[in-house]
Structures are given as structure tokens and as C-alpha cells.
């Protein structure tokens, strides 16, 4: 008995009509331009963003906000009873690290970042008066990365892709380099939320040294890229045929773009991830460490048109040092300091720093008082902390704002996370009140109804 014919979604005539979709790699790009380069709203000072994320909360009074008064109060109850922390404290705790003045500006920076400051103090703008909203990691991570600590919102990188598109074709436009697993709240830190899925960050596990292992299945196990072109074209044709006549195809559109990007990365993008192609002297300058490799890879990605790179300290909360702070902060900084100095050197020497906005910081800071039972660690502090920026139109050699005498609360020119985002968007060419996305009858923006540009730090 003959078997019945297998049902198909379209007949032979429709099959032949679909074949032109397989004409080369331009088929997908011709039907969607969401990542095509776009002009900003006004003249931009920066074209690219690099966010060096020190997750867990580095201590401002041990890095970029010197507080000599802590020496006098060490081990004693603080004089201001309004200092409120999550847990009981053992009194004030002086910094175990020395601060020095650097550059023509005389910017004071801790010995933890000696290499970075000695070579780049006059390029750095330290904001010493940052404020977040709560002393908890999860909402503060969301606030710093998406502008909202409670609700699902697009990340800063996703907003920039929405506004600017990308300058490269063979790599993701927004790349996240995080070694050793995902940070707290995972991919929510770089999500696109209600923006199209093409704007979401792509995570590379930089604890791996083999470039083909940074992203799963980056190298096809059995076929050369040329042999895969026909398969991707056929898949695109079938999916386009499926999408025809359907109202909401945003999820499938994002999947289609992911397939196409995957092919381009297998065909040409792997070269960008191969650090062995760099001169040995360059690799030595960065250092053969996780963060050295991360930042060298960042420079290679920027050169190839990647718009946004976020570089994490690692999974979990590495800078969350409630005890053993001296040892842990020193170890963490040693892993970053040389690499950051080499990265800024490299961007400057290649003429890239002026158009690259570099941001360093965590989700909040730490208290100037120690946690019980001993004087060895600090609690979370969202009332006042430090970040710094360089390149991309930022004034160098500047310390903006101030915390109180002991470094607990921002008291001079306080800067909210919304203000920071508004300033970053301004440097990238956007009015933060006008870069909006309409959804469910209202206009959304990165800064919601908040934020003002901190014009004093713009060069």
C-alpha cells in the first residue's frame, strides 16, 4: 500500500518562488535594517562605549576617593549618627592603601591603580559623588545597567544599538566579556527587554583561552563556512515564507538575524577573537591574565566595528569584600591595573580613545565603617561612591563632586545613575529625553522621567 504524501506548507510553485531568498548573504540584511548605522541626534563626541564593570561594589575610599580623616577615627564610632548601614559596624576603618597625586592635574588615586593613574590621570574624570537607590546588589545592578532597579528594561548597550546601529557586519554589535559564569541576575544585565532582540548583548566566556570556545559552536564541527552558506540561505527562505502575512514576527526576526550573524562569525568573525594574531609585545603589555586578554580582545572588537563592549570582573560579586578587603581588593586591582593602563595606551596610540567612551565602576560603593566583628571589611554603600570615565569627550584630570569627610554620603554635586546615563547618551550624540521607544501607549527611555547631563565633566 503506497504511503500518503507528506503534507508541506506550500506547493512546488511556492517553493520555487522562495528560492531567490537564497541569493547570497545579503538576503537577510535586505529585509531588516535595525542594525544599520544611524546618525545620532546631535554631533557625537564618542562612537563606542566600553564599560569596565567591577561587580560587587569596589570601595571608593580605597580606590579613587581619599579620606585621611579615617586615620583619626579608625576603630572609633563615627561622629555622625545618620550613617546607616545594613549591619552593625565596628567603627570607622582607615584605608590600608596609600594615595598619591598623579599627572599635571594632581589627581589623587590609590596605590591599587598606580599604573593606570601614573600614565592616565590627566585623561580620567573621577566622579566622587555617585548615588544609587538601595544597598542591594540585584536592584543596583539593574539600575546601573538598565536605568531601573525593579522592572524589565533595555540595557544601556541595547539603547545605543537602537539609536546608532552597528559599524560591523561579522560580529555582534554589543559584546559582553564575563569570565567564570554569569554575574548576579545574569543576562538581565545586558537584555534588550521590549526592544528588538537584535539589540541584546552577546556573552563570551573569557575564562577560556581558545578563541573557538569563547562562544559555544563558534566553529562548526564538520563543515567549512562555504559549505554552510546554502543551508543558512534555505533556512532564511523557509522562515521568511513562514513570516509572510503574520502580524507580530519580532521574535522570529530576531532569531533570523541570530542565524545570519552566527554564519558570519563562523565564516569571518573567529579571526577577531584570536589573540595569537597580535604582536608579542602588545600581548606582553596587556599581560597574559584574564583581564589582560579581555581588554586586548576589547580593542580588537572595537577596531572591527563593535559598538558596545562590557567587560566584567567575573561571575558572582568579586568586589563584595565584607571581610578580608585589603587582600581581596589588592588581588582584584592587580588583575585590572596593568591591563587598563595598557588598554588606554593602546587606544590613545591608535587614535581611538577620543571616540571611545570608557567607564569604570560597580553598582555601588562601600562604607567607611567596618563590619563586625573586626576591622577587615566594608558593607554596601549606595549613598556615595566613585566611578571614572575617560576618552569620548570627557574632561581629563578632574575629580567631580565629593563625599563627606569620611566618604559615606555624596554632599557636593551629587550625581545619580540617571544623570550618569544622561551624560553618556549626550556624549554618544543623543538627548536622553528624545531617545524613546513607544510601547503600550507611552514613550519609554533609558532615564525614564529622571536625569540631567553633567555638563561640568564634558571637555
N, C-alpha and C positions, 0 to 999 in steps of 0.2 A: 504494500500500500504506500503510495507516494506521500511524503511529508508535506504539510501545508506550507505555503510560503511564509517566510519570516516577515512580520509587518515592519515597515520602515516609515519614518516620519515624513518622507517626501519621496516623490517618484523619480524616475530616471531623468526626466526633463529638468526637474528642480535640482537634482544632483549636478548635472552639467552646468546649470546656471550658477551654482555655488562655486564652481572651480576657480573663477577669476580671483576669488578672495585669496588664493594661494600664490599670487604673483609677487614673490619676494617678501623681504622683511618689512616693507613699507605698508603692508595691508592694514595692520593694526593701528599704526600711527595715523593713517589717513582718516580713520573714523573717530578718533578721540584725540583732542589736543589739550587735555587737562594738565599735562606736564610740559607743554611747550613753553619756551621762555616768554616772559611777560614783562612789560615795563612797569616799574613801581609808580606810586602816586606822585612822588617828587624826587629830585635828584638824590640818589643814594650815596652814602659815604662808604658803605660796605656791601659786598655782593654775596658773602659767605659768612656762615656762623659756625664757630667751634665752641662747644660748651664742655668745659672740664668739670665734671660733676663729682664732688667729694662727698659721696653719700654717707650719711650717718651724722654729719654735723661737726666740722672742724672747729676748734676753739679759736675765737678771734683774738683773745688776749695772749695766745701762744703763737700767733702767726703774723697778723697784719695790724693789730691794734694794741700798741704797747701801753701798759698800765703800771708805772713804777709805784703807785700808791699801794698796790697789792703787797709789796715788800713790807710796808709798815703794818698792814693789817693781817699778815699771814697767821693763820691759826686762830684768829680772833673773830667774834661775831661781827657782822658787818654793821656799819653805823646807821644804815637806812633800813628801817623795819618794813618798808614797802617791797623789799626784794622777796619775791615769792617764787619758789621752785616746786617741782613735783614731789621731791622727797626732802627729808630733813638733811641739814648740812652740818659740816664740821667747821664752819667758819671760812674766812677768805683763804684763797690759795694762790700764792705767788706763782709766776711763770718760771718753770725750770730752764727756760731758754733765754738767751741774750738777744737783745735787739740792737741793730746797727743802722746808721744812716748810709744811704747809697745814692750815687749819681749826683748830678748837679742840683737836683731838686732836694736832696737830703731826705728822701722818703725813708721812714723807719720800718724795717722789716725784721722779723725774727731770723735767727741763725738757721732755722729749719729750711728756709728758702733762700739761702745765701747765694747760690749760683744764679738763680732767676733774678734776684734783686740786684746783685752786683753788675749784671750785664744789661738789665732791662728796667730798672727802677724808673728811668725817665720816659719809658713807654707805658707805664702802668698807671691806671687810675683806680685807687682803692676806695671803695665806698664803705665807710666805717659805721654807717648809721642805718643799715638794713633792718627791716622789721617783717616778721611773718605774722601768722594769726594765732597759732596754737603750738604748744610744745610737744607735739606728737609727730612721729615720722611719716605715717601714711598721708594724712591731710597736708602736711608741709611739703612732701614730695610732689603731691598732685598740684598744690598751689604754685610751686616753683616751675613745674613742667607744663602745666595746662592753664594756670590762672584761676583755678577753682579747686578748693580742697575737699569738696563734697560730691559734686555732680560730674558725670562723664563729659569731658570737654576735649576738644582737639589740643594737641601739644603745640608748643611754640614752633617746632620744626614743621609740623603739618600746616600751620597758618602761613609760614613763609613759603612753602611749596605752593599753597593755594594762591598766594599773591604773586609769586615770582616764577614758578615753574622750575625747570632744571636746565643746566647748560650741557649736560652729558647724556648720552644715549645708552651706554653699555653697563651702567652701574646704577644702583638705587640713588635717588636724589637726596634721601635722608638716611644716614647710616648711623647705627648705634654700636659702639665698641664697648662691650662689657665682658670681662673675663670671669670664669668660675661661677657660672649660673646667673640667674636674673636678680636684679635688685628687689627691694621691697616693693610690693604691688606690681611687679613685673612689667609686662608690655603696656600697662596703662600709662606708664611714664612717657611713652612715645606714640600713643594711639592717635588715630585720626578722628575717632568718635563719629560725629554726624557729617564730617567732610568726607569726600570720596576716599575709598580705601587706598587709592594710588598715592595718597599723601602720608601714609603711615610709615614710621621708621622701620628699617630692616636691621635686625640684630645679628652681629657677628661675634662669635665666642673667641675673643682674643687671648684666651689662655692656651690656645692651640697654635703651634708654630708652622704647621703645614698649611700653606695658603688654600689648598683644596678642601681643608677641614674647617675653615672658618665658618662656613655655611654648609649645612647638610646638602648632599647631592650636587655640589657645585661642579664636580667633574663626573660626566656620565660614565658609568662603569663599562659600557660595551660599545658605544658608537662615537665616532668623531662628530664634531658640531655640524659639519657639512651634510652628513647623512641624516641629521635630525631636522633640517630645515623643512623638508616636505611634511614631516609629522606635525610640526607646530603649525604650518600653514593649513593643513587639513583640519586640525583641531579648531583653529580660529574660524574657518569656514563653517564648520558644524555649529559652533557656538553662536556665530553671527546669525545663522539661519534660525536657531532656536530663539534668539532675542527679538527677531523681527515681529513687530506687532504687539509686543508686550510693553506695558506701561512703565514698570519700575524694574530696571535692569542694572542698577548701580552695583549690586554685589557681584553679578556676573561680569560686568565691565571691569571691575577691579581684578577679578580672577583672570580675565583675559590678558590684562596688562601684566599681571604677575607671570603668566606663562611666557609672554613675549620677552619680558625682562630676564627671566631665567635662561632663555635661549641665548640672549645676547651676552649674558655673563659667562655662560659655558663657552661661547664662541670667542669672546674677546676680553671679558672683564677679569678673568683669572690673572692676567698679566699685572693688573694694578695691585693685586694682593700679594704678589711675590716680592718680598723684601730682598731676596738674594740678588735682584737686578740692580740694587743700589750700590754705589761705590762703597768700598770697605771703610773709608774714612768717614763717610756720612753715617754709616751704621754705628761706628765706634763713638761718634759724637753723641748720638742719642742713647747709646748703651744697650746691651743685649739683655734687657729686662722686659717685663710685661708692659710697663708704661712707656718705655723707650720704643718698643715695637708698635704700640698703639699710636703714638704720636707720629712716628715715621710713616705709618700707614695712613694716618690722617692727612699728612701733607700730600701723599700720592693720590689720595682720593680727591682732595681739593683741586689738584692740578688737572684732573680728568673731569671736572665739571660738577662734582657732588656739591650740593648747595649747603647742607647742614650735616655736621658730624658731632655727635655727643659721645664723649669719652668718659667712662665711669671708672671709679676706683676698684670696683668689683661687685660681686653679688653680696647681698646682705647689707650690713651697715659698718663698713670698715672703720670710719672715723668716730663711731659711737663709743667713746672711751670713758666709761663711768668709773673705771679704776685703771691703774697702770698707764695713765695718759702719757707720761714722759717717754716711756719705752715705745708705746704704740704710735704716738704722733711722730716720734723721731723716725721710726721704721717706715711709716707711710710716706713721710715727706722725702726721705732718701730715695724712695722709689719714683717720686714725681719730679723733684727739683732739677736734676740734671736733664731729664727729658724735656721739661717745659722750657728750660733755658735754650737747649738745642733747637727745639721747635720754633721758638720766636726768632732765634738767629737765622734759621733756615728760611722762614717766611720773609724776613727782612732782606736777606741776601738775594732772594729770588724776586723781589719786588711785589710780593703777595700780601704782606702784612697790612698795608694801607687799605686794602679792600677786603680784609678778613677781620671780623669782629670776634675776639677771643674773650670768653667769660670763664672765670674760675670761682667756684664756691659750692656750698652744700645747701641743704634745705633749711637750716637754721644754724645757730652757733651754740656756745656752751656757757655755763655760768662761771663767774669769777670766784664763786664759793665752791668748796669741795663737798663731795658726798660723804656721808658717814660710811664706814667707821673711821677712815683715815684720810690724810691729805694726799690722795693719789689720783683722783679723777674728778670729772665735772659732769653736771646734769645738763639736760636740754635747755636752751635759751632762745626764745623767739623774739624777745624784746629788743635785742640789739646784737648785730653780728656783722661780719665783713664779707664782701666779695670784691673781686677786682676784674677790670676789663683792660684790654689793650688792642691797638690797631683800630681799623674801621671807623675813623673819625673821632676817637676818644682822646681827650686831653691827657697827656702823659705827665708823670711826676707829680700827681695830685692825690691828696687824701681828702675826700669829700665827706662832710658830716662828722659827727663824733658821738661816742657814748659817754656816760657819766664817768666820774673819777675812777671807778673800779671796773668799768667795762660791762655793766649789766644791761643798761637801757639806752636806746638812742635818744639823745637830748638836743642835738644840733642838726638841722636839715635832715630829719628822718626821711627814709626812702622805703616805700612799700614795695612788695613784689610786683604789684600792678604798675607802679612808677618805673621799676626796672624794665618791665616788658614794654611799656610805652616808649621808653628811651631806646631800647633795642630796635623796635619797629621803626622808630624815626630814623635811626642810623641806616636801616636797611631800605629806607625810601617810602615809608608809609605813615600816614596819620592813623594812630591807633583807634580813633573814633570812626574812621571811614572804611577800614578793612573789615568788612562784615560779611556774614553769610546768613541768608534768610532761611528760616526753618520754623514751621508750625506757627506762622503768622507774626514772627518777630525777628529782628536782626540780632544775631549773636556776634560777639567779638572777643578777642583774647582777653582784654582787660575788663570785660563786662561794662559796668557803669562807673568804673573807677579809673585811676591812673592819670599821671601828668608827666610830661617829658622833663627830665632833669637836665636842663639846658646848661647848667654850670659845668658839667663834665664833658661837654661837646667841644672839640677843638675847632 
